[in-house]
Amino acid sequence: WLSAGSSTWVMPARLHASTFSRTPPTGSTYTDLACGYAHCCALSGTGGSISCWGLDTDGQASPPSSSYASISAGRYHTCGVNADGEGECWGSDKYGQVTQP
């Protein structure tokens, strides 16, 4: 994605500037990090909020506003265990990976 020896970003055709953020969050302490194909999410050490950046074409970098204890990321989806111990997932559900059993 980042050309060797330059600062030029090379994006695959599927990516659009409106769905891709290159800026990781700042100003907080994070206790966990999970990365998928082209997105990452960090779990805040204070309050359990999740901040994500990167590819968001399927909503995989747009977490619900809840408090979480842990996070995990797949190719185009992300999941978290909320403060009540329940699993929540967001992003692509192409293969049922976001739908709870």
C-alpha positions in Angstrom: 0.0 0.0 0.0 2.8 2.4 0.8 5.3 2.5 -2.0 8.8 1.7 -0.9 10.9 4.8 -0.5 8.0 7.2 -0.8 5.0 8.5 1.0 2.5 7.8 -1.8 -0.4 5.6 -0.9 -1.5 3.0 -3.5 -5.1 1.9 -2.8 -6.8 -1.1 -4.4 -9.7 -0.3 -6.7 -12.2 -1.4 -4.0 -11.1 1.3 -1.6 -12.5 4.8 -1.7 -11.2 7.9 0.2 -14.6 8.2 2.0 -14.2 4.7 3.5 -10.6 4.7 4.4 -8.9 6.5 7.3 -5.2 6.3 7.7 -5.0 8.0 11.1 -4.8 5.9 14.3 -6.5 7.3 17.4 -4.4 9.4 19.8 -4.8 10.9 23.3 -5.8 7.7 25.1 -4.3 4.6 26.6 -5.2 1.4 24.9 -5.1 -2.1 26.4 -5.9 -4.2 23.3 -5.4 -4.0 19.5 -7.1 -6.1 16.8 -6.4 -5.9 13.1 -8.3 -7.3 10.1 -7.5 -7.1 6.4 -7.1 -3.4 6.2 -8.5 -2.0 9.5 -7.5 -1.9 13.1 -9.4 -1.3 16.3 -8.0 -0.4 19.7 -9.7 -0.9 23.1 -9.4 2.0 25.5 -8.0 1.3 28.9 -10.4 3.9 30.4 -14.1 3.2 29.7 -13.7 0.3 27.4 -14.6 2.3 24.2 -13.3 1.1 20.8 -11.5 3.3 18.3 -11.0 2.0 14.8 -9.2 3.2 11.6 -8.6 1.9 8.1 -10.9 0.3 5.6 -14.6 0.7 6.6 -16.5 -0.4 3.4 -18.6 -2.9 5.4 -18.8 -1.0 8.7 -15.9 -3.1 10.2 -14.3 0.1 11.5 -17.5 1.6 12.9 -18.1 0.0 16.3 -21.3 0.5 18.3 -20.9 2.9 21.2 -20.7 0.4 24.1 -18.2 -0.5 26.7 -16.1 -3.5 25.9 -13.8 -5.9 27.8 -12.0 -7.4 24.7 -12.0 -7.1 20.9 -11.1 -9.3 17.9 -11.0 -8.6 14.2 -11.5 -10.7 11.1 -11.0 -9.8 7.4 -14.0 -7.5 7.1 -15.6 -7.7 10.5 -14.8 -6.9 14.1 -16.2 -8.4 17.4 -16.1 -7.4 21.0 -17.2 -8.7 24.3 -19.2 -6.0 26.0 -19.2 -5.1 29.7 -22.2 -7.5 30.3 -20.1 -10.4 28.8 -22.1 -10.6 25.6 -20.6 -10.8 22.2 -21.3 -8.1 19.6 -20.0 -8.0 16.0 -20.2 -5.5 13.2 -19.0 -5.3 9.6 -19.5 -7.8 6.8 -21.9 -10.7 7.4 -21.3 -12.4 4.1 -20.7 -15.7 5.7 -22.7 -15.2 8.9 -19.7 -14.1 10.9 -21.6 -11.1 12.4 -24.9 -12.9 13.1 -25.0 -14.3 16.7 -26.0 -18.0 16.9 
